[in-house]
Amino acid sequence: MSTSSNEIAQYVAGRRAVYEAIASGATIEKILIAYGAEGAPIVAIRTEAQKAGVVCSTMDRRKFSDLERTLGLAQNDSQGVIALRASKPSISLDQMLEGALASSNDPLLLVLDGITDPHNLGAIARSADGAGVYGCIMPAKYSAPITPVAIKASAGALESLPICKIPRVSETLKYCKQKGWNIVGTAVPATARYTETVYQGPTIIVIGNEGEGLHPSVQAQCDVLVEIPMCGTVSSLNASVAAGIVLYQARAQRLSLQQS
């Protein structure tokens, strides 16, 4: 099973995100720094850029603000630094699965079913990277684009995580199941608590839309649905918070098994 190639955002904004992009080896064509931007993070970016042979250009404040508006960045989102990078293509589903299996005996992958908020996308990617997830799979349509806002929210994680864009989540999960992957979805009501031992072997964790959760056709492809108990007056957590909790639970269980 393969998918068409999709290019990922050409701009990276924010001091940490730009620094992480350089450190990850991403192909950066130029770094634009707003006139007057200074401090230790700016010095670090200039130093790393020099090592990598990347040109840093100081940009007039007004022109820099115009570029921020063009990219849809809110005031101060860029922190005075925007990097222009070569397009990063998404990889095919088969490449994602093969790469994950080559990296570990029990790899973790993440599937996003309709995450539409760029901030949530970035926050989820940041948690995924920290929890040892190999890569992220998301629909080409009806999903938040990988914008400078998302990259900044990910603290650079979207620079290093392999990304796969797919046509339909349910068909992708069906294919992965046939390949022997364990599919764990997050939903309410669920069939298990998130703390139960359900993350064995090559596992895909599926996170649903911020408001509607997982689509019924996606739930039907999951081997198990897990939920996080709520003790207060609200009925659910933000998608990025829920993703972080479930991903780190999976990580903790795997570490426990390795140490036993």
Secondary structure, 3 states (H helix, E strand, C coil): CCCCCCEECCEEECHHHHHHHHHCCCCEEEEEEECCCCCHHHHHHHHHHHHHCCEEEEECHHHHHHHHHHCCCCCCCCCCEEEEECCEECCCHHHHHHHHHHHCCCCEEEEEECCCCHHHHHHHHHHHHHCCCCEEEEECCCCCCCCHHHHHHCCCHHHHCCEEEECCHHHHHHHHHHCCCEEEEECCCCCEECCCCCCCCCEEEEEEECCCECCHHHHCCCCEEEECCCCCCCCCCCHHHHHHHHHHHHHHHHHHHHHC
